Amino acid sequence: MMAVLDRPHELILSESQIEEKVRELGSEITNDYFDKTPIIVGILKGSVTFLADLIRSIDLRLSIDFIAVSSYGSEMKSSEVVKILHDMGTSIQGRDVLLVEDIVDTGLTLAYVVENLSIKHPKSLKICALLDKKEARKPGIELKIDYVGFEVPNKFLVGYGLDYDEYYRNLPFVAAISE
């Protein structure tokens, strides 16, 4: 049975486009971390699908952990209040950390997580995001995203880990929906 998007939508990225880009990102990360043992930190829940595919494309010894944050609730736009719902269980002090995010839009959540992880003294901290919605970035938010899959339009996106009220994460593609 195929996952269904039962709302009017616009296809933004196909399953094959995503698969190809994930392989490219995995290869680039493998090359950049060839002599390291990174810890891959996923931001829950959205990054799970991307992280699972990405780590299978990275040919390195690595470990994973997760951090859960919230800034949306069940709305289609950010509340602009970021809360940590679950912190990591692994110490990152002195470790090479690759933070994996599904989408960067306003940048508030990611900036908050980066600040939170930075005070834990990692050896290095880089960011990998499947999607970058630069048009939505809040003024004054400066983020260096080291690995970006796709730049996407400022629309509400679902699929491949992205949700609307916890639905549609299981779609193998990314689509835009409207309110």
C-alpha positions as CSV (number, residue, x, y, z in Angstrom):
1,M,0.0,0.0,0.0
2,M,1.3,3.4,-1.0
3,A,1.3,6.4,1.4
4,V,-1.3,8.9,0.3
5,L,-1.4,12.7,0.4
6,D,-5.2,13.3,0.6
7,R,-5.0,17.1,0.1
8,P,-4.4,19.3,-2.9
9,H,-0.6,19.6,-3.3
10,E,2.3,20.5,-5.5
11,L,5.2,18.0,-5.9
12,I,8.4,19.7,-4.9
13,L,10.9,16.8,-4.9
14,S,10.4,13.3,-6.2
15,E,11.5,10.1,-4.4
16,S,14.3,9.6,-7.0
17,Q,15.6,13.2,-6.6
18,I,15.8,12.7,-2.9
19,E,17.5,9.3,-3.1
20,E,20.2,10.7,-5.5
21,K,20.8,13.7,-3.3
22,V,21.1,11.6,-0.1
23,R,23.7,9.4,-1.8
24,E,25.7,12.5,-2.8
25,L,25.5,14.0,0.7
26,G,26.6,10.7,2.2
27,S,29.6,10.5,-0.1
28,E,30.6,14.1,0.6
29,I,30.3,13.5,4.4
30,T,32.3,10.2,4.1
31,N,35.1,12.1,2.3
32,D,35.1,15.0,4.8
33,Y,35.1,12.8,7.9
34,F,37.3,10.0,6.4
35,D,39.7,9.9,9.4
36,K,37.1,10.7,12.1
37,T,34.4,8.8,14.0
38,P,31.5,11.3,14.0
39,I,28.4,11.3,16.2
40,I,25.4,12.0,14.0
41,V,22.7,13.9,16.0
42,G,19.2,14.0,14.5
43,I,16.6,16.6,15.4
44,L,13.4,14.7,16.1
45,K,11.0,13.9,14.7
46,G,11.4,15.3,11.2
47,S,15.0,14.2,10.6
48,V,14.4,10.5,11.2
49,T,13.7,9.5,7.6
50,F,16.5,11.6,6.2
51,L,19.0,10.5,8.9
52,A,18.2,6.8,8.4
53,D,18.8,7.0,4.7
54,L,21.8,9.3,5.1
55,I,23.7,7.1,7.6
56,R,23.3,4.1,5.2
57,S,25.1,6.3,2.6
58,I,28.0,7.2,4.9
59,D,30.9,4.7,4.8
60,L,32.4,5.4,8.2
61,R,32.3,4.2,11.8
62,L,29.8,6.5,13.4
63,S,27.3,6.7,16.2
64,I,23.9,8.4,16.4
65,D,21.9,10.2,19.0
66,F,18.8,12.4,19.0
67,I,17.5,15.7,20.4
68,A,13.8,16.5,20.3
69,V,12.7,20.1,20.0
70,S,9.4,21.8,19.3
71,S,8.5,25.1,17.7
72,Y,5.4,24.2,15.7
73,G,2.9,22.2,17.7
74,S,0.0,21.4,15.4
75,E,0.2,24.7,13.4
76,M,1.4,25.4,9.9
77,K,3.8,28.2,11.1
78,S,6.4,28.4,13.8
79,S,5.4,29.6,17.3
80,E,8.9,31.1,17.5
81,V,9.3,29.5,21.0
82,V,11.7,26.7,20.9
83,K,11.6,24.0,23.6
84,I,13.8,21.0,24.2
85,L,11.5,18.0,24.7
86,H,14.3,15.4,24.9
87,D,18.0,16.0,25.2
88,M,20.8,13.7,24.0
89,G,22.0,10.8,26.1
90,T,25.6,10.9,24.8
91,S,28.3,13.3,25.8
92,I,29.6,15.2,22.7
93,Q,32.6,16.8,24.5
94,G,35.6,16.5,22.3
95,R,33.6,14.7,19.5
96,D,33.0,15.5,15.9
97,V,29.3,16.2,15.7
98,L,27.2,16.3,12.6
99,L,23.7,17.8,13.3
100,V,21.1,16.5,10.9
101,E,17.9,18.4,10.2
102,D,15.1,17.8,7.8
103,I,14.4,21.5,6.9
104,V,15.8,24.9,7.9
105,D,13.2,27.7,7.6
106,T,13.2,30.6,10.0
107,G,16.4,29.3,11.5
108,L,15.3,29.8,15.1
109,T,15.1,26.1,16.0
110,L,18.4,25.3,14.4
111,A,20.2,28.3,16.0
112,Y,18.8,27.3,19.4
113,V,20.0,23.7,19.0
114,V,23.5,24.8,17.7
115,E,23.9,27.1,20.7
116,N,22.7,24.3,23.1
117,L,25.2,21.8,21.6
118,S,28.1,24.3,21.4
119,I,28.2,24.8,25.1
120,K,28.8,21.0,25.4
121,H,32.2,21.6,23.9
122,P,32.3,19.4,20.8
123,K,35.5,19.1,18.9
124,S,33.6,20.2,15.8
125,L,30.0,20.9,14.9
126,K,28.7,20.8,11.4
127,I,25.1,20.9,10.0
128,C,23.5,18.8,7.3
129,A,20.0,19.8,6.2
130,L,18.0,18.1,3.4
131,L,16.0,21.2,2.7
132,D,16.9,24.9,3.1
133,K,14.0,27.4,2.9
134,K,16.2,30.5,2.8
135,E,13.3,32.8,1.9
136,A,11.8,32.1,5.4
137,R,15.0,32.9,7.4
138,K,14.4,35.4,10.2
139,P,16.5,38.6,9.9
140,G,19.6,38.4,12.1
141,I,19.7,34.5,12.1
142,E,23.1,33.5,10.7
143,L,23.6,29.8,10.1
144,K,26.4,28.0,8.3
145,I,24.8,24.9,6.8
146,D,27.7,22.7,5.8
147,Y,25.7,20.2,3.7
148,V,22.5,21.2,2.0
149,G,20.4,18.9,-0.2
150,F,18.0,21.3,-1.8
151,E,16.9,24.9,-1.6
152,V,13.1,25.0,-1.5
153,P,10.4,27.6,-1.9
154,N,8.8,29.3,1.1
155,K,5.8,27.0,1.1
156,F,4.5,24.5,3.8
157,L,6.1,21.2,2.9
158,V,5.2,17.6,3.9
159,G,6.6,14.2,3.2
160,Y,10.0,12.5,3.7
161,G,9.8,13.2,7.5
162,L,8.0,16.6,7.2
163,D,4.6,16.6,8.7
164,Y,1.3,18.5,9.1
165,D,-0.1,17.8,12.6
166,E,2.0,14.5,12.7
167,Y,0.6,13.2,9.4
168,Y,2.4,12.7,6.0
169,R,5.9,12.0,7.4
170,N,5.8,8.6,5.6
171,L,5.5,10.0,2.1
172,P,8.5,9.1,-0.1
173,F,8.5,12.6,-1.8
174,V,8.2,16.2,-0.7
175,A,5.1,18.2,-1.6
176,A,3.7,21.7,-0.8
177,I,0.2,21.9,0.7
178,S,-1.9,25.0,1.5
179,E,-4.0,25.9,4.4
